[in-house]
């Protein structure tokens, strides 16, 4: 199945959540009882120290419960800068495509990002532009396990949420090439909510802070699955955050604020750190070895997330 190369980046995928009425028009989206509409989008949790993380997508595959795979090939490769997709921003890869109704066991993202000297996916940092390698992206695709359920005569929407802070490293032995691990959450928009709030400016100027007030670099909110979690940095040791959010200044109030989107309904712990730029997997740590950054956090605050609701948690 071929898809056009038209980009449909939006600030909020609200039209794809729940009923998708705004996208599809009628209550059943115009689909017959044996089919439904499926929207697949991508977003990411931001990272410090790099200016662009451009990934070239060539298509998407899905696998129906009866074992029938469906592949959507793009007319042209789509180069997407993941750093532009923070908060609730997304890039739609498959836009309300008509597919057989039922459960799908996985979604695969087909990506052109091999360490072969070809300029496809890349990273730009303060030193220049470097090749980006994503294991298995071109060969078999990055498989995200479901299930994804497309209702008969209805519509469904999922977002692949890429965690750059935990996945992007520059290991030794790759000649300066960046490695992006496929740390991706696949979330059903009909079952997700958000956590958002403001940050007391004093927390950004504490003596221990290493964040940059002008760029926001190093200031972030981490979210952990479950209540009463003791916040910790990204490492080989539990707990690790399921995603993070950068801090931006609201133009109206002048207050620093954050938003953690696409969270499945449930209990969470959130914490703020102004040392996030130090929370990186070092390039010289072999797989399997332990590493701890020992950055400081505010005390964790519990947050209950409900579908379609934004839970407010302020850091004061």
HELIX and SHEET records of a PDB file:
HELIX    1   1 UNK A   14  UNK A   16  5                                   3    
HELIX    2   2 UNK A   21  UNK A   24  1                                   4    
HELIX    3   3 UNK A   82  UNK A   84  5                                   3    
HELIX    4   4 UNK A  164  UNK A  167  1                                   4    
HELIX    5   5 UNK A  189  UNK A  191  5                                   3    
HELIX    6   6 UNK A  201  UNK A  204  5                                   4    
HELIX    7   7 UNK A  276  UNK A  278  5                                   3    
SHEET    1   A 5 UNK A   2  UNK A   3  0                                        
SHEET    2   A 5 UNK A  69  UNK A  81  1                                        
SHEET    3   A 5 UNK A  50  UNK A  64 -1                                        
SHEET    4   A 5 UNK A 102  UNK A 112 -1                                        
SHEET    5   A 5 UNK A 142  UNK A 150 -1                                        
SHEET    1   B 7 UNK A   2  UNK A   3  0                                        
SHEET    2   B 7 UNK A  69  UNK A  81  1                                        
SHEET    3   B 7 UNK A  50  UNK A  64 -1                                        
SHEET    4   B 7 UNK A 122  UNK A 125 -1                                        
SHEET    5   B 7 UNK A 128  UNK A 133 -1                                        
SHEET    6   B 7 UNK A 178  UNK A 180  1                                        
SHEET    7   B 7 UNK A 168  UNK A 169 -1                                        
SHEET    1   C 4 UNK A  91  UNK A 100  0                                        
SHEET    2   C 4 UNK A  35  UNK A  45 -1                                        
SHEET    3   C 4 UNK A 155  UNK A 163  1                                        
SHEET    4   C 4 UNK A 184  UNK A 188 -1                                        
SHEET    1   D 4 UNK A 248  UNK A 249  0                                        
SHEET    2   D 4 UNK A 256  UNK A 264 -1                                        
SHEET    3   D 4 UNK A 192  UNK A 199 -1                                        
SHEET    4   D 4 UNK A 310  UNK A 312  1                                        
SHEET    1   E 4 UNK A 243  UNK A 246  0                                        
SHEET    2   E 4 UNK A 220  UNK A 225 -1                                        
SHEET    3   E 4 UNK A 266  UNK A 273 -1                                        
SHEET    4   E 4 UNK A 301  UNK A 305 -1                                        
END                                                                             
